[in-house]
Amino acid sequence: MSPTPRPIASSVDALEVDAAVVEELLCGFIRDEVHKVGFESVVVGASGGVDSSLVVALACRALGPEHVYPVNMPYRTSSVESEEDARAVCAQYGIEPAIEGITEQIDAYFARHADAGVTRRGNKMARERMTILYDLSVEHRSLVLGTSNKTELLLGYGTLFGDMASALNPIGDLYKMQVYAMGRALGLPERVLTKAPSADLWVGQSDEEELGLRYAIVDVVLFRLIDERRSRAEVVAMGFDADLVDDVVRRVRASQYKRRPPVIAKVSERTIDRDFRYPRDWGL
Amino acid sequence: MIVQQRETAAVPEVARAQTEPDGFVAALAQLSPRLGNVAANLERHLEIIGEAAGAGANIVVFPELSLTGYFLKDLVPDVALRIDSDEISRLAAACRDVDALVGCVLETDDSRFHNAVVYFSGGRVAHVHAKVYLPTYGIFDEQRYLAAGDRFRSFDLTTRGARSRWRAGALICEDMWHPSAVALLARQGVEAFLVPSSSPGRGVLRGAALGTANSYDVMTRTYAQLFTAYVVYCNRVGYEDGIAFWGGSRVVGPDGAPVSDPVGAEETIVYQRLEKTALRRARIAYPLLRDERHDVTDAETDRILRRRAGG
């Protein structure tokens, strides 16, 4: 007896979310977690990509645009379209992103490390941007919102203490395709929703080329493995390429360190995060 | 003699039941407690009890761990209250003219910590239920920090205004995921299941609304209908460490249909009158409790126990 075909098993349709429910959850999250620590505002790196554009939109809806400080931080090789798209998203809410170029400091540093490859340069830029966001968060008495999605976090496709840093991350439990769906539901500009995803750390960079994976497929593989707790064999039996599934499993395992706080050597009776366990929202 | 009794006692009883609703008003305090801040939460409780009493409520039902917040972790011993604590005394004093079911961490003499609800009535502690089923899976870690209760006992509601007594039973959140717990209380004559909850929202795939809300919708309606009793479900709202509590507090009638106005994830108080007449109608239409074969349940349970004991 052959199994009944289940076309949805390998289709991105399986990830379809109830956008109204997600919007309510995420806006409530931003409002609650910002207000209860005594803040009213947030700072967001606005790259013009779909992830940060969604975060800007959610923050504006949650807190009011007057409490959202988007910052676009171009390097000299960043595409002009990225800044335009960041502006277009902000314009939908009647605000403008601050423009904080990072070319001078990045070039000054790499003048002393001319042999550095793209990984070092990309990481340095991501971390430079995050130091700017944290600096401006003091000026605006704001929290820094994160813009890493669940796909990036699970694959480790991000820079530790760079774009992966934040005080609060509203979209870290949404896969990339769910970010697109939410972006569409919230009416983000069409170009933001249709251009190829890119970290824009160098000219022509493409997430999917760099990863060697397509989001529409890897998202579903991750969903089956993580959310549905299916085994590797079960996922392969659903029709996914075995090598691809193995690659995803390997990446998730290899990047676990990026999703955890730094490891502390235990010497005392009570060690932070091991047997000293308190909620972050302690007393709030 | 017997006939005479029926004529003088039973007939007016029926007449009264049809013309005089015998019920009480429950207030479901759907609030967002501050995590680990018992002092602030206590003041809030006292305010709400006063407000609800002023609005005509007979009993105020608070969510699970309403005095402490939910994801306490190592805060458990710090927020725990003893039954003879000042905080409990203040709540008791506030419950002279109105009853309240309040969630807290209760510390025993031998330093065990229960996820408990305390029923205050007539200015004193009238009943305590310690959560039996402590979820320890997924996002839950209760057994690491808390001690499990070991009983499901019904208790009388002293609902001023109601002519006859109401029998109630408390189920704290996960307790309700075990039908045996609900059945044990039903067997003790429970007419209103009081269910304080801290249910975190999760599952947002299309078609399921919010996954957990969907589960509780099914459970509250199913139990109400199967046990022909009211289900008073009070969930909390707010966020703790990024996890949302979805609210949706409700009263479901003994026919399985929700009777209170639907609410979302906002702080609010839901007022709902519970009527003996509705219980009576449901139990006439579906005499499930009358027909329940406890003798079969007991005999089969004995047999299973004997077989297990015999290896």
Interface residues (C-beta under 8 A of the other chain):
Chain A: A14 L15 E16 V17 D18 V21 V22 E24 L25 G28 F29 D32 E33 L168 F276 R277 Y278 P279 R280 D281 W282 G283 L284
Chain B: S32 R34 L35 G36 N37 G69 F71 L72 K73 D74 L75 G201 V204 L205 R206 G207 A208 A209 L210 G238 Y239 E240 D241 G242 A244 G264 A265
